[in-house]
Amino acid sequence: MSELTNQSTTRSARSLRLYPILAVAAALPLVFLPGCKKDEPPAVVVTVQAEHPEQGPIAEQISADAVLAPVAQAAIAPKFSAPVKKFYVERGQRVHAGELLATLEDSDLVAAATDNKGSLEAAQANYDTTTKAQVPEDTLKAESDLAQAKANLDLNKSIVKSRKQLFAEGAIPGRDLDTAEAALAQAQATYDAAVRHLESLRNVSRDAALKSAQGQLTSAEGKYKGAQAQVDYSEIRSPLNGVVTDRPLFAGETAPAGAPLITVMDTSVLLAKTHLAASVAQQIKLGDAVAVHVPGIANPVAAKVSMISPALDPGSTTVEVWLKIDNKDGKLKAGTPVKVTISGKSVVQAWKVPDSAIVTAADGSKSVMVVGSDGAAHRKPVTLGIDDGTDVQVLSGVAPGDLVITGGAYALDEGTKVQIGPAAAGGGSD
């Protein structure tokens, strides 16, 4: 009995010694379990912006650099070197075609013109004398001489005829008939000479005299016109309506021949000259509307295609295109660099999403992120078409009912939980 009691006491003591160890062992899972839950990351929900694809028209927007140039420009240079006598215009002044802009010293030219004018008047007088007096008088005298020679010839023919009859009758000696025939021969020679003289005067001498007089007159006229032109060149006039943009000299300074003295530009219409790739140029035509973005002006300026070069530029293999811009108010300045946007090919009914929805991978592939029914973001590869700079046409990859993430998709992992909300202030949720 005492032995059983001792064994029971020993087991109780051993149990008491093991209890703290078991208690600690049993408590260990309770200590470490809460710690394991703290290491698990909490579920992350990203706020994004999303919308369904929209159907509507879209047109390709072709952008290029251009420089504004005047529709017409004249760098007026003098024909000869001379000091500037006077300027009549200043830079920035509007002028009209034919308006006097400046005059050069021309005293020597005026004197030369006066001398040539005198020579012209003398040549004109000689021409008048030749055509109205000398030639007619010579012709009249030759006609009179011919008539007199004809009368004398007829008289001598009558005498010879009468004496031949008298000689046949034996009424006169033979020497009287011989004398009459000799006089007839002389009269015939005189008549023939008068005829030839008149014909020569009419056919040769008259024409030669007229041509000589005409030649002298024409030569004198040419010299006078040349001298007068030199005088006229001393007056610098505007060849077009426009604005004076340059006037490098002052009155009294010598203007070199061939160097621009005054530059006039017609800026009522400007040309934006640009170069486009041949494939792009084939998509536009004359009269197409174009938007021109000018530095310092908020809204784009309207323009139209006015010229498409029929040949490629040999250096750049591009096509030069001119865009005409109305500038009657004078707000735009020639020489300003601008950006032009031309509408290319278009689609009337296209499914499109904002440009911000497109995600470009490192290999260049395109995709969008859509919100799935599970509330998570899922990537969908897409095939794109026309991009107008704001929206892009989606040819395949999304359905009309897809909710496409348009903001906040940057670096968004597949399967990330998302919620749709407004963009964060200061730039969105990207």
C-alpha positions as CSV (number, residue, x, y, z in Angstrom):
1,M,0.0,0.0,0.0
2,S,2.7,2.4,0.9
3,E,4.5,1.3,-2.2
4,L,1.6,2.3,-4.4
5,T,1.3,5.5,-2.5
6,N,5.0,6.3,-3.2
7,Q,4.6,5.5,-6.9
8,S,1.6,7.8,-7.2
9,T,3.5,10.5,-5.4
10,T,6.5,10.1,-7.8
11,R,4.2,10.3,-10.9
12,S,2.5,13.4,-9.5
13,A,5.9,15.0,-8.9
14,R,7.1,14.2,-12.5
15,S,3.8,15.5,-13.9
16,L,4.3,18.7,-12.0
17,R,7.8,19.0,-13.4
18,L,6.6,18.5,-17.1
19,Y,3.6,20.8,-16.9
20,P,5.6,24.0,-17.3
21,I,7.4,22.6,-20.4
22,L,4.1,21.4,-21.9
23,A,2.5,24.7,-21.1
24,V,5.2,26.6,-22.8
25,A,5.1,24.2,-25.8
26,A,1.4,24.6,-26.0
27,A,1.7,28.4,-25.9
28,L,4.3,28.6,-28.6
29,P,1.8,28.3,-31.5
30,L,-0.3,30.9,-29.9
31,V,2.7,33.3,-29.7
32,F,3.9,32.8,-33.3
33,L,0.5,32.6,-35.1
34,P,-0.3,36.3,-34.7
35,G,3.2,37.2,-36.0
36,C,2.7,35.2,-39.2
37,K,-0.5,37.1,-40.1
38,K,1.4,40.5,-39.7
39,D,3.9,39.4,-42.4
40,E,1.3,38.9,-45.1
41,P,0.8,42.1,-47.3
42,P,-2.7,43.7,-47.1
43,A,-4.8,43.7,-50.2
44,V,-4.0,46.9,-52.4
45,V,-6.7,48.7,-54.4
46,V,-5.5,51.2,-57.0
47,T,-7.8,54.1,-58.0
48,V,-7.9,54.5,-61.8
49,Q,-10.0,56.3,-64.4
50,A,-11.8,54.2,-67.0
51,E,-14.3,54.5,-69.9
52,H,-15.8,52.5,-72.6
53,P,-14.5,52.7,-76.2
54,E,-16.2,55.5,-78.2
55,Q,-17.4,55.3,-81.7
56,G,-17.1,58.3,-84.0
57,P,-15.0,60.0,-86.7
58,I,-11.3,60.2,-86.5
59,A,-8.7,61.7,-88.8
60,E,-4.9,61.3,-88.9
61,Q,-3.1,64.5,-87.8
62,I,0.2,65.1,-89.6
63,S,2.5,67.5,-87.8
64,A,5.5,69.3,-89.3
65,D,7.7,72.3,-88.8
66,A,7.3,75.4,-91.1
67,V,8.4,79.0,-91.5
68,L,6.1,81.8,-92.4
69,A,7.1,83.7,-95.6
70,P,5.5,86.6,-97.4
71,V,3.3,85.8,-100.5
72,A,5.4,88.5,-102.4
73,Q,8.6,90.2,-101.7
74,A,10.8,92.7,-103.6
75,A,14.4,93.6,-102.7
76,I,14.7,96.8,-104.8
77,A,18.2,97.5,-106.0
78,P,19.3,100.5,-108.1
79,K,20.6,100.0,-111.7
80,F,23.6,102.2,-111.1
81,S,25.7,103.4,-108.2
82,A,24.8,106.9,-107.0
83,P,24.3,108.8,-103.8
84,V,20.8,108.7,-102.3
85,K,19.2,112.1,-102.8
86,K,16.1,111.5,-100.6
87,F,14.1,108.8,-98.9
88,Y,10.3,109.1,-98.8
89,V,9.5,106.1,-96.5
90,E,10.6,104.5,-93.2
91,R,10.7,100.9,-92.0
92,G,7.3,99.5,-91.2
93,Q,5.5,102.0,-93.5
94,R,2.8,100.6,-95.8
95,V,3.3,101.5,-99.5
96,H,1.4,101.0,-102.7
97,A,2.5,99.7,-106.1
98,G,4.1,102.5,-108.1
99,E,4.7,104.7,-105.0
100,L,8.0,106.7,-104.9
101,L,10.2,105.4,-102.2
102,A,13.6,107.2,-102.8
103,T,15.5,109.2,-105.4
104,L,19.1,109.1,-106.5
105,E,21.4,111.9,-107.7
106,D,20.8,112.1,-111.5
107,S,22.0,115.5,-112.7
108,D,24.4,113.9,-115.2
109,L,21.7,111.6,-116.4
110,V,19.3,114.4,-117.0
111,A,21.9,116.2,-119.1
112,A,22.5,113.1,-121.2
113,A,18.8,112.7,-121.7
114,T,18.5,116.3,-122.8
115,D,21.3,115.9,-125.4
116,N,19.7,112.8,-126.8
117,K,16.4,114.5,-127.0
118,G,18.0,117.2,-129.2
119,S,19.4,114.5,-131.5
120,L,16.0,112.9,-131.7
121,E,14.3,116.1,-132.7
122,A,16.9,116.6,-135.5
123,A,16.4,113.1,-136.8
124,Q,12.6,113.7,-136.7
125,A,13.0,116.9,-138.8
126,N,15.2,115.1,-141.3
127,Y,12.7,112.3,-141.6
128,D,9.9,114.8,-142.2
129,T,11.9,116.6,-144.8
130,T,12.8,113.3,-146.6
131,T,9.3,111.9,-146.6
132,K,7.3,115.1,-147.1
133,A,9.6,117.3,-149.3
134,Q,12.7,115.8,-150.9
135,V,11.4,112.5,-152.1
136,P,8.1,113.9,-153.5
137,E,10.0,116.7,-155.3
138,D,12.5,114.4,-156.9
139,T,9.8,112.1,-158.1
140,L,7.8,115.1,-159.5
141,K,10.8,116.4,-161.4
142,A,11.6,113.0,-162.8
143,E,8.0,112.6,-163.9
144,S,8.2,116.1,-165.5
145,D,11.4,115.2,-167.3
146,L,9.8,112.0,-168.6
147,A,6.8,113.8,-169.9
148,Q,9.0,116.4,-171.7
149,A,11.2,113.6,-173.2
150,K,8.0,111.8,-174.4
151,A,6.7,115.0,-176.1
152,N,10.0,115.6,-177.8
153,L,10.1,111.9,-178.9
154,D,6.6,112.2,-180.4
155,L,7.5,115.4,-182.2
156,N,10.6,113.9,-183.8
157,K,8.7,110.8,-184.8
158,S,6.2,113.0,-186.6
159,I,9.0,115.0,-188.4
160,V,10.7,111.8,-189.5
161,K,7.4,110.5,-190.9
162,S,6.7,113.7,-192.7
163,R,10.1,113.9,-194.2
164,K,10.1,110.3,-195.4
165,Q,7.0,111.1,-197.4
166,L,8.5,114.3,-198.8
167,F,11.8,112.5,-199.6
168,A,9.8,109.8,-201.5
169,E,8.2,112.6,-203.5
170,G,11.5,114.2,-204.2
171,A,10.6,117.3,-202.5
172,I,13.6,117.4,-200.0
173,P,17.1,116.2,-200.2
174,G,18.3,113.0,-198.3
175,R,20.3,114.9,-195.7
176,D,17.1,116.5,-194.3
177,L,15.7,113.1,-193.7
178,D,19.0,111.9,-192.1
179,T,19.0,115.0,-189.8
180,A,15.4,114.2,-188.8
181,E,16.2,110.5,-188.1
182,A,19.3,111.6,-186.0
183,A,17.1,113.9,-183.9
184,L,14.6,111.1,-183.4
185,A,17.3,108.8,-182.2
186,Q,18.5,111.4,-179.7
187,A,15.0,112.0,-178.5
188,Q,14.4,108.3,-178.1
189,A,17.6,108.0,-176.0
190,T,16.5,110.9,-173.8
191,Y,13.1,109.4,-173.3
192,D,14.6,106.0,-172.3
193,A,16.9,107.7,-169.8
194,A,14.0,109.6,-168.3
195,V,12.0,106.3,-167.9
196,R,14.9,104.5,-166.2
197,H,15.5,107.5,-163.9
198,L,11.9,107.6,-162.8
199,E,11.7,103.9,-162.2
200,S,15.0,104.0,-160.2
201,L,13.7,106.9,-158.2
202,R,10.4,105.1,-157.5
203,N,11.8,101.6,-156.8
204,V,15.3,102.2,-155.3
205,S,16.2,105.8,-154.4
206,R,12.9,106.6,-152.7
207,D,13.0,103.5,-150.5
208,A,16.7,104.0,-149.7
209,A,16.1,107.6,-148.7
210,L,13.1,106.7,-146.6
211,K,15.0,103.9,-144.9
212,S,18.0,106.1,-144.2
213,A,15.8,108.8,-142.7
214,Q,13.9,106.1,-140.7
215,G,17.1,104.5,-139.5
216,Q,18.4,107.8,-138.2
217,L,15.2,108.5,-136.4
218,T,15.0,105.1,-134.8
219,S,18.6,105.3,-133.6
220,A,17.9,108.7,-132.1
221,E,14.8,107.5,-130.4
222,G,16.6,104.5,-128.9
223,K,19.4,106.7,-127.5
224,Y,16.9,109.1,-126.0
225,K,14.8,106.3,-124.5
226,G,18.0,104.7,-123.0
227,A,19.0,108.1,-121.5
228,Q,15.5,108.7,-120.2
229,A,15.4,105.2,-118.7
230,Q,18.5,106.0,-116.7
231,V,16.8,109.1,-115.4
232,D,13.7,107.1,-114.5
233,Y,15.9,104.5,-112.7
234,S,17.0,107.2,-110.3
235,E,13.5,107.1,-108.9
236,I,13.0,104.0,-106.8
237,R,9.4,102.9,-106.8
238,S,7.6,100.0,-105.1
239,P,6.6,97.2,-107.5
240,L,3.9,95.9,-105.1
241,N,1.6,96.8,-102.2
242,G,3.2,95.9,-98.9
243,V,5.3,97.0,-96.0
244,V,8.8,98.4,-96.0
245,T,10.8,95.8,-94.0
246,D,14.4,97.0,-94.6
247,R,16.1,100.3,-95.5
248,P,19.8,99.9,-94.7
249,L,21.1,103.4,-95.9
250,F,20.5,107.0,-95.1
251,A,20.1,110.0,-97.4
252,G,23.5,111.0,-98.8
253,E,25.1,107.6,-98.7
254,T,26.0,105.9,-101.9
255,A,23.8,103.1,-103.0
256,P,25.8,100.4,-104.9
257,A,24.4,99.0,-108.1
258,G,22.7,95.7,-107.6
259,A,22.6,95.9,-103.7
260,P,19.1,96.0,-102.1
261,L,18.2,99.6,-101.2
262,I,14.7,99.0,-99.9
263,T,12.8,95.7,-99.2
264,V,9.1,95.6,-99.5
265,M,7.0,92.6,-98.4
266,D,3.3,91.8,-99.0
267,T,2.3,90.3,-95.7
268,S,-1.4,90.5,-96.2
269,V,-1.1,86.8,-97.0
270,L,1.6,84.6,-95.6
271,L,2.9,81.2,-96.7
272,A,3.9,78.5,-94.3
273,K,6.4,76.5,-96.3
274,T,7.1,72.9,-95.0
275,H,8.4,69.6,-96.3
276,L,6.5,66.3,-96.0
277,A,7.3,62.7,-96.7
278,A,6.1,61.6,-100.1
279,S,3.7,59.1,-98.6
280,V,2.1,61.8,-96.5
281,A,1.9,64.4,-99.3
282,Q,-0.1,61.9,-101.3
283,Q,-2.9,62.1,-98.7
284,I,-3.5,65.8,-99.1
285,K,-4.8,67.9,-101.9
286,L,-5.1,71.6,-102.8
287,G,-7.6,73.5,-100.6
288,D,-7.3,71.1,-97.6
289,A,-7.8,72.9,-94.3
290,V,-4.7,73.1,-92.1
291,A,-4.1,74.3,-88.5
292,V,-1.0,76.4,-87.9
293,H,0.2,76.7,-84.3
294,V,2.0,80.0,-83.9
295,P,4.2,80.7,-80.8
296,G,2.4,83.3,-78.5
297,I,-1.1,82.7,-80.0
298,A,-3.3,80.4,-78.0
299,N,-5.6,79.2,-80.7
300,P,-4.4,77.6,-84.0
301,V,-4.6,79.8,-87.1
302,A,-6.6,78.5,-90.1
303,A,-4.7,77.9,-93.4
304,K,-5.2,76.1,-96.7
305,V,-2.9,74.0,-98.9
306,S,-2.1,76.3,-101.8
307,M,0.8,74.4,-103.5
308,I,2.1,70.8,-103.6
309,S,5.4,70.5,-105.4
310,P,5.1,68.1,-108.4
311,A,8.6,66.8,-107.7
312,L,10.6,65.5,-104.8
313,D,13.4,67.6,-103.3
314,P,16.6,65.8,-104.5
315,G,18.4,66.4,-101.2
316,S,15.8,65.2,-98.7
317,T,13.4,63.2,-101.0
318,T,10.5,65.2,-99.4
319,V,7.7,67.2,-101.0
320,E,7.5,70.9,-100.5
321,V,4.1,72.1,-99.5
322,W,2.8,75.7,-99.2
323,L,0.0,76.7,-96.8
324,K,-1.7,80.0,-97.4
325,I,-2.7,82.1,-94.3
326,D,-4.8,85.2,-94.3
327,N,-2.9,88.0,-92.4
328,K,-4.8,91.2,-93.2
329,D,-4.7,92.2,-89.6
330,G,-0.9,91.9,-89.6
331,K,-0.7,89.8,-86.4
332,L,1.6,87.2,-87.9
333,K,5.2,88.1,-88.8
334,A,7.2,86.7,-91.7
335,G,10.1,84.5,-90.6
336,T,8.3,83.0,-87.6
337,P,8.8,79.3,-87.1
338,V,5.5,77.5,-86.6
339,K,4.0,74.0,-86.3
340,V,1.4,72.9,-88.8
341,T,-1.1,70.1,-88.4
342,I,-2.6,68.6,-91.5
343,S,-5.5,66.1,-91.5
344,G,-4.6,63.0,-93.4
345,K,-6.7,59.8,-93.9
346,S,-9.9,59.5,-91.9
347,V,-12.5,57.0,-90.8
348,V,-16.2,58.1,-90.3
349,Q,-17.1,55.4,-87.7
350,A,-14.1,54.2,-85.7
351,W,-13.8,52.7,-82.3
352,K,-11.4,54.8,-80.4
353,V,-9.9,55.3,-77.0
354,P,-7.8,58.1,-75.5
355,D,-4.1,58.1,-76.2
356,S,-3.5,57.8,-72.5
357,A,-5.0,54.4,-72.4
358,I,-2.3,52.8,-74.7
359,V,0.5,51.0,-72.9
360,T,3.7,50.4,-74.9
361,A,5.9,47.5,-73.9
362,A,9.7,47.4,-74.2
363,D,9.4,45.4,-77.5
364,G,7.0,48.1,-79.0
365,S,3.8,46.1,-78.7
366,K,0.7,47.9,-77.7
367,S,-1.9,47.0,-75.2
368,V,-4.6,48.4,-72.9
369,M,-5.7,47.6,-69.3
370,V,-9.4,46.8,-68.8
371,V,-11.3,46.4,-65.6
372,G,-12.6,42.8,-65.4
373,S,-15.7,41.6,-63.7
374,D,-13.5,40.5,-60.7
375,G,-12.6,44.2,-60.1
376,A,-9.0,43.6,-61.2
377,A,-7.0,45.1,-64.1
378,H,-6.3,42.8,-67.1
379,R,-4.0,43.4,-70.0
380,K,-5.3,43.1,-73.6
381,P,-3.1,43.4,-76.7
382,V,-4.6,45.7,-79.3
383,T,-4.0,46.6,-82.9
384,L,-4.2,50.4,-83.5
385,G,-5.0,52.5,-86.5
386,I,-5.3,56.3,-86.9
387,D,-4.0,58.6,-84.2
388,D,-5.2,62.2,-84.2
389,G,-3.1,63.3,-81.2
390,T,-5.9,62.9,-78.7
391,D,-7.6,59.6,-79.5
392,V,-6.4,56.5,-81.3
393,Q,-8.4,54.1,-83.4
394,V,-8.5,50.5,-82.1
395,L,-8.8,48.0,-84.9
396,S,-8.9,44.9,-82.7
397,G,-8.3,43.7,-79.1
398,V,-11.2,45.4,-77.2
399,A,-15.0,45.1,-77.3
400,P,-17.5,48.0,-77.1
401,G,-18.5,46.8,-73.6
402,D,-14.9,46.8,-72.2
403,L,-14.1,49.3,-69.5
404,V,-10.7,50.6,-70.6
405,I,-8.4,52.2,-68.0
406,T,-7.5,55.6,-69.3
407,G,-5.6,56.9,-66.3
408,G,-3.5,55.2,-63.7
409,A,-2.6,52.2,-65.8
410,Y,1.1,53.0,-65.8
411,A,3.1,50.1,-64.3
412,L,-0.1,48.5,-63.2
413,D,0.4,44.7,-62.8
414,E,-1.9,42.1,-64.2
415,G,-4.6,41.2,-61.7
416,T,-4.2,44.3,-59.5
417,K,-7.4,45.2,-57.7
418,V,-8.7,48.6,-58.9
419,Q,-11.5,51.0,-58.2
420,I,-12.7,53.7,-60.5
421,G,-12.5,57.2,-59.2
422,P,-11.4,60.8,-60.2
423,A,-7.9,61.6,-61.1
424,A,-5.7,62.7,-58.3
425,A,-5.0,66.4,-58.1
426,G,-1.7,67.5,-59.7
427,G,-1.5,64.9,-62.4
428,G,-3.6,61.7,-61.9
429,S,-3.0,58.4,-60.3
430,D,-0.1,57.2,-62.5
